Amino acid sequence: MEQRPFGKTGERFPILSFGAQRIVDSHGCSEEEAVRMINHALDSGIRYFDTAWRYAGGQSEQRIGKVARGRRKEMWIATKASSRDRDKARSQLEDSLRRLQTGYVDEWRMHDISSLEELDEITAPGGALEAAVRARDEGLVRYVSISGHTDPQVQIEALERFPFDSVLCPTSALDHFMLSFVEEFLPVANARGVAVVGMKVMGLGRLAHIYDRALRYTFGLPISSAVVGMESMEQLERNLAVAETYQPLTDEERLELFREVLPMVTSEAMPWKARDWQGPVEWRRR
């Protein structure tokens, strides 16, 4: 697989990374299958594994930990804190380390910071960012990150307030048309040398029927890697096949892709950019 620099860290990663949100019982993935998938991903060259404290009550982290205890040096593990509060975020980090069976995580993210109000919370005195800086100083966290699903201007402001090492943001073909991180955020991050990890590549499954072109669209962006959620060995093999033979979309293919997905660009289909994720009847307003 093609490998790319990861911001200013000196690391390089394959264009395909492993999204571990779905390797859990609630997505029909058994522990045995999850462990088999993670090992196969490592054997195939994938190094970057993305999870979070909140995923399936910790089951995602636990399953990564079952492999990490024997192959930690091969893995880059990124996990996330949901709390905006310093002490609660610290408690979540300690939970994550225990579940992952490791003494440190490579990347710790302030998760889903989708408004300026939430950004104010984590950057205020007593906010979660204080926990991240302390954990980094203690060697529990190597790099500090942030993620956002909704408004690229929030992540641009985040970079003004703190030198985050990386940002996880949506980069699907659907996202191109509304509150576009590709149009607004990527130029800023690239100019600053901040690593960008793409997510929502399949648009919560809405692009699964054109997964090859969906992947090639995202791989063609100026990002470090793309985290793709997978819940079966079949999906992992399918994604590896595209990544291992990756060729950028031609202009004609890109135009046809946009024509095909444009009818799907609705707030109901893209709740992460809606005013209310649970009732996505209108777009988020700035």
C-alpha positions in Angstrom: 0.0 0.0 0.0 1.0 3.6 -0.6 2.4 5.2 2.5 2.2 8.9 3.5 3.8 11.2 6.1 1.8 11.7 9.3 2.1 15.4 9.8 5.3 16.4 11.7 5.5 13.3 13.7 8.1 11.6 11.5 5.8 8.6 11.1 4.4 7.2 7.8 1.2 5.2 7.4 -0.5 3.2 4.7 -3.5 5.0 3.1 -5.9 2.4 4.6 -6.3 2.4 8.4 -8.5 0.2 10.6 -11.7 1.7 12.2 -12.5 -0.5 15.1 -16.0 0.9 16.1 -17.8 -2.1 14.4 -15.7 -5.1 15.6 -18.2 -5.6 18.4 -21.2 -7.9 19.2 -23.7 -5.2 18.3 -22.5 -5.2 14.7 -22.5 -9.0 14.5 -18.7 -9.4 15.0 -17.6 -12.0 17.5 -14.5 -11.6 19.6 -12.9 -14.4 17.7 -13.6 -12.7 14.3 -12.4 -9.4 15.7 -9.1 -10.8 16.8 -8.6 -12.6 13.5 -9.4 -9.4 11.6 -6.9 -7.3 13.6 -4.1 -9.8 13.2 -4.8 -10.1 9.5 -4.8 -6.3 9.1 -1.4 -6.2 10.8 -0.1 -9.1 8.6 -1.3 -7.1 5.5 0.6 -3.9 6.5 -2.1 -1.9 8.3 -0.6 -0.2 11.3 -3.1 2.4 12.4 -6.0 1.4 14.6 -8.7 3.8 15.6 -11.1 3.2 18.6 -12.7 5.2 21.4 -13.6 4.9 25.1 -17.3 5.0 24.3 -17.5 2.4 21.5 -19.8 -0.5 22.6 -19.1 0.2 26.3 -15.4 -0.4 25.8 -15.7 -3.7 23.9 -13.9 -2.2 20.9 -10.9 -1.3 23.0 -10.9 -4.6 24.8 -10.7 -6.5 21.5 -7.8 -4.4 20.2 -6.1 -5.0 23.5 -6.3 -8.8 23.0 -4.0 -8.3 20.0 -2.0 -5.4 21.4 -0.7 -7.4 24.4 1.3 -9.5 21.9 1.9 -7.1 19.0 2.0 -3.6 20.5 5.2 -2.5 18.8 3.6 -3.1 15.4 0.5 -1.0 16.2 -0.3 2.7 16.3 -3.3 3.0 18.6 -5.5 6.0 18.6 -8.4 6.3 21.1 -10.7 9.1 22.2 -12.1 10.8 25.2 -15.8 11.8 25.2 -15.8 14.0 28.3 -15.1 17.7 28.1 -14.0 17.8 31.7 -10.3 17.3 32.8 -10.9 14.8 35.6 -13.5 12.7 33.8 -11.4 12.6 30.6 -8.4 11.4 32.7 -10.6 8.6 34.1 -11.6 7.6 30.6 -8.0 7.5 29.5 -7.2 5.2 32.4 -10.1 2.9 31.4 -8.8 2.9 27.8 -5.2 2.0 28.8 -6.5 -0.9 31.0 -8.8 -2.2 28.2 -6.1 -1.8 25.5 -3.6 -3.7 27.8 -0.9 -1.0 27.1 1.0 1.6 29.1 0.4 4.3 26.5 -1.6 5.3 23.5 0.0 6.8 20.4 -2.7 9.3 19.9 -5.4 10.5 22.2 -8.3 12.5 20.7 -10.8 15.0 22.1 -13.8 13.3 20.5 -16.5 14.9 18.3 -15.9 18.6 19.0 -18.6 19.9 16.8 -19.3 23.4 18.1 -17.3 26.4 19.3 -19.1 25.9 22.7 -17.6 22.4 23.0 -14.2 23.7 21.9 -14.5 26.4 24.7 -15.2 23.6 27.2 -12.2 21.5 26.4 -9.8 24.5 26.2 -11.0 26.2 29.4 -9.3 25.8 32.7 -10.3 22.4 34.0 -11.1 21.2 30.5 -10.2 17.9 28.9 -7.2 19.4 27.0 -5.5 19.9 30.4 -5.8 16.1 30.9 -4.3 15.5 27.5 -1.3 17.7 28.1 -0.6 16.2 31.5 -0.9 12.7 30.1 1.5 13.5 27.3 4.0 14.9 29.9 3.7 11.7 31.8 4.3 9.5 28.8 0.8 8.0 28.8 0.0 9.7 25.5 2.4 10.4 22.7 0.4 12.8 20.5 -2.7 14.9 21.1 -5.5 15.0 18.6 -9.1 16.3 18.0 -12.0 15.1 15.9 -15.0 16.8 14.5 -17.8 15.6 12.3 -19.8 18.8 11.5 -18.3 22.2 10.9 -14.7 22.6 9.6 -14.5 26.1 11.0 -14.5 24.6 14.5 -11.4 22.5 13.8 -9.8 25.6 12.1 -10.4 27.5 15.3 -9.0 24.6 17.4 -5.7 24.8 15.5 -5.6 28.5 16.5 -5.9 27.6 20.1 -3.6 24.6 20.5 -1.0 22.8 18.3 -2.9 19.6 17.8 -0.8 16.9 16.1 -3.6 15.5 14.1 -7.3 15.9 13.2 -9.8 13.2 12.4 -12.6 14.6 10.1 -15.1 13.4 7.5 -13.8 13.1 4.0 -16.4 11.1 2.1 -17.7 12.0 -1.4 -20.9 13.0 0.3 -19.1 15.5 2.6 -17.7 17.3 -0.4 -20.9 19.2 -0.8 -21.9 20.4 2.6 -19.8 22.0 5.3 -16.8 20.6 3.4 -13.7 19.7 5.4 -12.0 19.0 2.1 -12.6 22.5 0.8 -12.2 24.5 4.0 -10.1 22.5 6.5 -7.5 20.5 4.5 -5.7 23.5 3.0 -5.3 25.0 6.5 -4.1 21.7 8.1 -1.7 20.9 5.2 -0.2 24.4 5.4 0.5 23.9 9.1 1.8 20.3 8.8 -1.0 18.9 10.8 -1.8 15.2 10.1 -5.3 14.6 8.8 -7.1 11.3 9.1 -10.2 10.8 7.0 -13.4 9.2 8.3 -17.0 8.6 7.3 -15.5 7.2 4.0 -18.6 5.1 3.4 -21.1 7.6 4.7 -22.4 5.3 7.4 -22.8 2.6 4.7 -24.6 4.7 2.2 -21.7 4.4 -0.3 -21.0 0.7 0.4 -22.5 -0.2 -3.0 -19.7 1.9 -4.7 -17.1 1.2 -2.0 -14.2 1.0 -4.5 -14.8 4.5 -5.9 -15.7 5.8 -2.5 -12.3 4.6 -1.2 -10.4 5.9 -4.2 -12.1 9.4 -3.8 -10.9 9.6 -0.2 -7.5 8.2 -0.9 -7.0 10.8 -3.6 -7.3 13.7 -1.1 -4.3 15.3 0.6 -4.7 13.3 3.9 -2.3 11.0 5.8 -4.6 8.0 5.9 -8.3 7.0 5.9 -9.9 5.2 8.8 -12.5 2.8 7.4 -14.9 0.9 9.7 -15.1 -2.8 9.2 -17.1 -5.6 10.8 -16.1 -8.7 8.8 -13.1 -10.3 7.2 -14.9 -9.9 3.9 -15.0 -6.1 4.3 -11.4 -6.0 5.4 -10.2 -8.0 2.3 -12.3 -5.9 0.0 -10.9 -2.7 1.4 -7.3 -4.0 1.3 -7.8 -5.0 -2.4 -8.7 -1.4 -3.3 -5.9 0.1 -1.2 -3.2 -2.3 -2.5 -4.0 -1.5 -6.2 -5.0 2.1 -5.6 -5.2 4.4 -8.6 -6.6 7.9 -8.3 -10.0 8.6 -9.9 -9.7 10.2 -13.3 -11.5 13.5 -13.8 -14.3 11.7 -15.6 -14.7 9.1 -12.9 -14.8 11.9 -10.2 -17.4 13.8 -12.1 -19.6 10.6 -12.5 -19.2 9.8 -8.8 -20.4 13.3 -7.8 -23.4 13.0 -10.1 -24.2 9.7 -8.6 -24.0 10.7 -5.0 -25.4 14.1 -5.2 -29.0 12.9 -4.6 -27.9 11.3 -1.4 -26.6 14.6 0.0 -29.5 15.3 2.5 -29.5 16.0 6.2 -31.4 12.7 6.8 -28.6 10.8 5.1 -25.8 12.7 6.7 -26.9 13.1 10.4 -23.3 14.1 11.4 -23.9 17.4 9.6 -27.4 17.9 10.7 -28.6 20.3 13.4 -29.8 17.3 15.5 -28.1 13.9 14.9 -31.1 12.1 16.4 -33.6 14.0 14.3 -31.7 15.1 11.2 -34.4 17.1 9.4 -32.2 20.2 8.7 -28.6 21.1 8.2 -26.4 22.5 10.9 -26.4 26.4 10.7 -23.3 28.5 11.3 
